[in-house]
Amino acid sequence: MKNLKTNAFLPLFYLVWSDDLLTQKELLTLQEFIRSQVWLSEEEKQSLVSGIEIATPPSRKQIADWKKEIEEVVSGADSLFDISLALSKNDETVKEHKTAFEQLENDLGILGEEAIGVFKSKADTFTSKHKTSSGFDVSKLTAILDGEQAPIINRVKSILIRPEFAYENSTDIGVYRSKVYEWCKILASENLGNMAYPKAYGGGENMADYFAIMETLSYHDLSLVIKFGVQFGLWGMSVQSLGTEKHHKKYLEDIGSLKLPGCFAMTETHHGSNVKGLETTATYNYQDQTFVIHTPHENAQKEYIGNAALHGQMATVFARLIIDEKDYGINAFVVPLRDAKGKALKGVTIGDCGQKMGLNGVDNGTIRFDQVIIPKENMLDRFASVSNEGAFESPIPSDNRRFFTMLGTLVGGRIGIPRSALAAARSGLSIAIIYGDQRRQFGPEGGSEVPVLNYRIHQRRLMPLLAKTYAFHFALQYLTGRFIARNEDEMQEIEALAAGLKSSATWHTRDTLQECREACGGKGYLSENRIDALKNDTEIYTTFEGDNTVLMQLVAKNRLAEFRKSFGHMDAMGLISYVYENARTVVSEKNPIVTRKTDDAHLLDDQFLLQSFQYREKTTLASAAKRLKKLIDSGLDAYDAFNVAQHQMIDVAQAYIDRVVLEQFQLAIRSVGDQKCRSTLSKLSHLYALSQIEKNKGWYLEDGYMEAVKTKAIRKMVNQLCWEIREDAVPLVEAFAIPESCLGAEILT
Amino acid sequence: MKNLKTNAFLPLFYLVWSDDLLTQKELLTLQEFIRSQVWLSEEEKQSLVSGIEIATPPSRKQIADWKKEIEEVVSGADSLFDISLALSKNDETVKEHKTAFEQLENDLGILGEEAIGVFKSKADTFTSKHKTSSGFDVSKLTAILDGEQAPIINRVKSILIRPEFAYENSTDIGVYRSKVYEWCKILASENLGNMAYPKAYGGGENMADYFAIMETLSYHDLSLVIKFGVQFGLWGMSVQSLGTEKHHKKYLEDIGSLKLPGCFAMTETHHGSNVKGLETTATYNYQDQTFVIHTPHENAQKEYIGNAALHGQMATVFARLIIDEKDYGINAFVVPLRDAKGKALKGVTIGDCGQKMGLNGVDNGTIRFDQVIIPKENMLDRFASVSNEGAFESPIPSDNRRFFTMLGTLVGGRIGIPRSALAAARSGLSIAIIYGDQRRQFGPEGGSEVPVLNYRIHQRRLMPLLAKTYAFHFALQYLTGRFIARNEDEMQEIEALAAGLKSSATWHTRDTLQECREACGGKGYLSENRIDALKNDTEIYTTFEGDNTVLMQLVAKNRLAEFRKSFGHMDAMGLISYVYENARTVVSEKNPIVTRKTDDAHLLDDQFLLQSFQYREKTTLASAAKRLKKLIDSGLDAYDAFNVAQHQMIDVAQAYIDRVVLEQFQLAIRSVGDQKCRSTLSKLSHLYALSQIEKNKGWYLEDGYMEAVKTKAIRKMVNQLCWEIREDAVPLVEAFAIPESCLGAEILT
């Protein structure tokens, strides 16, 4: 193609023959175009068309030559047509037909500005240049996260990195269970199991440290944490909280040393969430002052009981107390299961739950009792007892209320579990983020491949989860503090808070580990990279210690009860001022200037963010209350009404928890001394808040609290924050300070 | 309390002492209230207050007596105060203080209308009465789903229910792999593996049946399906599609009979998604007319290759063809790996990927080549060949384009995988829905427990997923049909469709199995109930055969290219009419009457629903195109621009796929003859469509296509449809007709 005019077609020829996307159909389009150009001679047309016959493709050399010619002129070109013009040496006729050429580009589906990139080296795009660059001192942030528990956390880590804590990779369930049991014994010998028990029984009387131990252990094998929690938390704490001095004296020391492994036997096959309906019975026998523990039918057997299948020698068994054929509701009893050699005692039948999705190092089992006799003193009698004469005695006359009071003392489990879950999420994020910073895939034409963490979607997948993980950390610290310093009056609030945080933190962990698995691609699927274990072990966290969906409804009911106490007789105006009560901008809140306000300073204003959360919390609560009242007023049974409004109940609980999490995150940040850490945490809190708003933008738009222009600005800001936090992402997971041997992912070594 | 006036307090006393939620604080509130009532004498006050001292609770008998008294008058009462009044025998003074009593109820946080339920039997609430009641003939629906493939589907099922296909529960990976291999041999001997191969080589030449086989096998062990797919699909089809007659003659019959187990070796450690960057080389050697296959460094080893770790004797290896030190891009070669005894050949090093999250019956491995020599005829030379003289020849000069053309012929994998995924989702839904219909938990006061499937939240969790599963079925049938009847021109559209449906169907399966696991609670966590295997086996479906996120971007790029071809030079008006072109209500579409229209007939109108989907598809596409153009016009490199807009790209792809799925669902329903089946499917299509709109309501509100009143009405309608479909839910999963032995969940037996 020496003809200068026809040279103008060269870039298109090259693209048609080299482009990955264009089909043979385009050859026809190009041929037609050429034939219709009046400024080309028949000869020129013929020559051009022959160059794009499917049957006679250009040689590889020909294509390479075209590329060379183009590359010589590309530097000054801003469009494909610029190249055509340059190749035709600024031919006037070509210049005149600019529009036609551009139309052709469109007909071919070529985006000229994009296509031109094929000829330019773009190794220096800003996407490729983005990278890790720590904006703060990692060890300082770790110190902020660990707080006063730093010494115990470090002690636990120093134990976990010992060679004897090397992961057990056997798929033989027996081998795995033995290993986990051995690990528990080591931890007991280090006085970690009894950390929360009274000093009188060898314990540390330190509940805060106990929670920190649970959390830190969760960087290691999660079967270990659960086995540990069953023994020292569920079994030990039930004896401590539901029993009295005689039980403490008799059992606590041996439980704390793991000399007396035991179980917490509440759940039955037919009653999991609805524990009020448990059917196991404990019948008082006047004659010899004993209780007879009995499983009335197969589906009333105890199920999923940790420590039961192999190691438990005793269990706290929840059973209906029957005296003189009268039912006194559910009470707790210590029931021996096995002798010291591990043989099941008379009347006790133990089954094995077998293989599970995860936590296979925990020996979950079923327990059935056939008229098992236990002495009277085995009733855990802090909240109810039976006199020698068989009279039932309790300071709490309502059976249900007594049972829920008993359960309330065990709320610690709903703090330990979300903290363990969050630790697992941290492990997953550490693996996925460090890998995403190393793994390169795709890149600009002519440049090298780019870390996948530089891709916006990859950031969108991981950064909001990282922010939320930080947010939950402070919320769970707050919950722990409230629990430790609790008084009787606050119990219901703390129980609701624990139920809500347990649910949302474990769901968060589920979502996080799912995203981490996918973000690591095939590597995430190999067990050697540990996401397998993390994901499958925590899968049940959303179910045990209370099914999340059921718990969220409890939270909502608690919020509704609180609401009614304050605002039961509230009229429309009262409701409105309730919704706005904490808002600085009471009047202007819903005016067009605010609902459309989109400047950065506003979107990143802590007060605006918290107010948005409070507004959602209060509005969903008030509207659920009104809805329920309306349904019931209209003649619906309350049970039906709650079912009809069940979806709203979950919203109420979710909005409440979201607000608490943001509030505590903001509060915690305010007390951070180090400026760099504070500013990094602050950015995370903004991302957390804005991505929650984005997630709920449908709600905000429906309500009119925000207009489209604002929710769109928020989406943009979320993208921007993801992009910025990506730089700090690796240091942010390093601040979790998870021991390398615990992380244990092959891809990071 | 014989005093008639003081009797009025009896209901409150009862509630305070018996209610699960009230705390001791309420006792104080009640005491204060009593003390402040001027119409009570000091004596009466004293007597009342003493009845609610924390230190001296009433006896159990006292509480029971209160309840009895209340129950005698409750029948006519509509409020708590009605009871008080009745108990006081309509005392005038009490009547006067109605407001005060109601205020007290509020202060105590009691919802009177709800509390009154405690005293009434509510066994007949409508929530408890809701139940399964089939509205159609299950076998007719099965026939509609199976269509023309019913005979082969039934044949496969008849094989899968044989005793030799009993599930292998060993956690020993070796045992499991052997079993899966044995199963594959049985299927090969039944002529199922070679179903798509030419008859000349023993095959059935029936691609439609092949896909139906893959899908039906997916009701059984998913390792089996993948092993089967690797052998007969990836390995066999690569020989068939990329090779020429000499290869077909030499290999196809032995592949189809499983005499020659093989692999598909594309992915390398450092190149998974970006396969253009593969680094394995195939260097042509003139001397002896051979190729030398070589792995240049550790991270260029082939990875995750199915059939490699144990059984594969040969592999289709993708490698860069090098002739005279010049790189001719990626081509495919048949490379022997092992001798018939299973020993790796000289220069071939095979590793084992080891334990995975799932699919442990498939022997995935790594392969490294150290200067392995293969004869020239082992190049699969349909799209490119090397002459004896070493000249490279190909009808497709662009290396990338040739590679993508080769990959295009293998698009069948992206049809088999989503169909397999959907089958797994069906298994999960069958288990969760049948269990949800049987499992009872909670219930109205005094009534029996209620199937969990009657709870709105449980319906919300499962019914939309059931509807979407039905929707995807017809979309995948459509895709299969398009693929089988394809011509060259349609390939890019079909590839995009396959990529998009593969991604969204596998994500749907991920979400469905997650929800099924949680909906089954602890039972869902036990391996014996199969959700474990279904979930973990399909976990990798979102990654293999193309990472979903990457595929969705390809889909978007394809849509953008199509868009540009038609509308590259479009002005603002053109764009608007493009967006509205298919809408019946062109003018009125965005007018307030339509954006606020909420009547049932409108919300359930197929045309309205499809238009909403089309509108979203077109608007997201046009806006992404504009955005990209703007970014590039502003000087951004195209690579950066695509990264900035990556989030929108996913939206474009998702909206496109959503529309296709709804359109095909609606089309399929129209051709259903049986009226009852049609009306049930139609209800499912409404639920699918409305829950997708609900999911995207933020978008519709931002855009102004819908107003709040409409999105709220849609939420209500989704609830209503869930409630209605719950009645048909069990028959709807029964229509999947999954053999019981395949479902294999203990909880259903």
Interface residues (C-beta under 8 A of the other chain):
Chain A: W17 S18 D19 D20 L21 L22 T23 Q24 K25 I54 P57 P58 S59 R60 I63 E102 Q103 E105 N106 D107 L108 G109 I110 L111 E113 E114 G117 K122 T125 F126 T127 N169 T171 D172 I173 T267 H270 H271 G272 S273 N274 G277 E303 Y304 Y328 C353 G354 Q355 K356 M357 G358 F392 P395 I396 P397 S398 N400 R401 F404 R440 Q441 F442 G443 P444 E445 E449 N454 Y455 R456 I457 R460 R461 E488 D489 M491 Q492 R510 Q514 R517 E518 G521 G522 G524 Y525 L526 S527 E528 I531 D532 K535 N536 E539 I540 T542 T543 F544 D547 N548 T549 Q553 K557 N558 L560 A561 E562 R564 K565 G568 H569 L628 K629 I632 D633 D637 A638 Y639 D640 A641 N643 V644 Q646 H647 I650 K697 G698 L701 E702 D703 G704 A708 T711 K712 R715 N719
Chain B: W17 S18 D19 D20 L21 L22 T23 Q24 K25 I54 P57 P58 S59 R60 I63 E102 Q103 E105 N106 D107 L108 G109 I110 L111 E113 E114 G117 K122 T125 F126 T127 N169 T171 D172 I173 T267 H270 H271 G272 S273 N274 G277 E303 Y304 Y328 C353 G354 Q355 K356 M357 G358 F392 P395 I396 P397 S398 N400 R401 F404 R440 Q441 F442 G443 P444 E445 E449 N454 Y455 R456 I457 H458 R460 R461 E488 D489 M491 Q492 R510 Q514 R517 E518 G521 G522 G524 Y525 L526 S527 E528 I531 D532 K535 N536 E539 I540 T542 T543 F544 D547 N548 T549 Q553 K557 N558 L560 A561 E562 R564 K565 G568 H569 L628 K629 I632 D633 D637 A638 Y639 D640 A641 N643 V644 Q646 H647 I650 K697 G698 L701 E702 D703 G704 A708 T711 K712 R715 N719
